[in-house]
Amino acid sequence: MPTEPTTAAPPPNRPAWNAPTVANPQVGRVGWLTPAQTWRANGGKW
């Protein structure tokens, strides 16, 4: 019987494209968001 406390399993490694879209453009592995992506992320507002 182990005496160490059980730890939660690490979260699964998700691909970058599975991350939620953010309103603020952030530099990712492929660079800045395009104007169209920024427009969609902001809900159609600049």
C-alpha positions in Angstrom: 0.0 0.0 0.0 1.6 3.3 -1.1 2.0 5.9 1.6 2.6 8.8 -0.7 -0.5 11.0 -1.6 -1.9 10.4 -5.0 -1.4 13.2 -7.4 -3.7 14.1 -10.3 -2.7 13.0 -13.7 -1.0 15.7 -15.8 -3.4 17.3 -18.4 -3.2 15.8 -21.8 -1.0 17.6 -24.4 -3.4 19.4 -26.6 -2.4 20.8 -30.0 -2.0 24.6 -30.3 -4.9 24.9 -32.7 -7.2 23.4 -30.0 -6.6 26.4 -27.7 -9.5 28.9 -27.3 -9.3 32.0 -29.5 -8.3 35.0 -27.4 -9.4 38.6 -28.0 -5.9 40.1 -27.5 -3.5 39.1 -30.2 -0.6 37.2 -28.8 2.6 36.1 -30.5 2.4 32.4 -31.0 4.6 29.9 -32.8 3.4 31.1 -36.2 3.3 34.9 -35.4 0.6 37.4 -34.9 -3.1 36.9 -35.5 -4.3 38.1 -38.9 -6.8 41.0 -39.0 -9.6 38.6 -39.7 -8.7 36.4 -36.7 -8.6 39.5 -34.5 -12.0 40.6 -35.8 -13.5 37.2 -35.0 -11.8 37.0 -31.6 -13.2 40.4 -30.6 -16.7 39.4 -31.6 -16.7 41.6 -34.7 -15.3 44.7 -33.0 -11.9 46.3 -33.2 
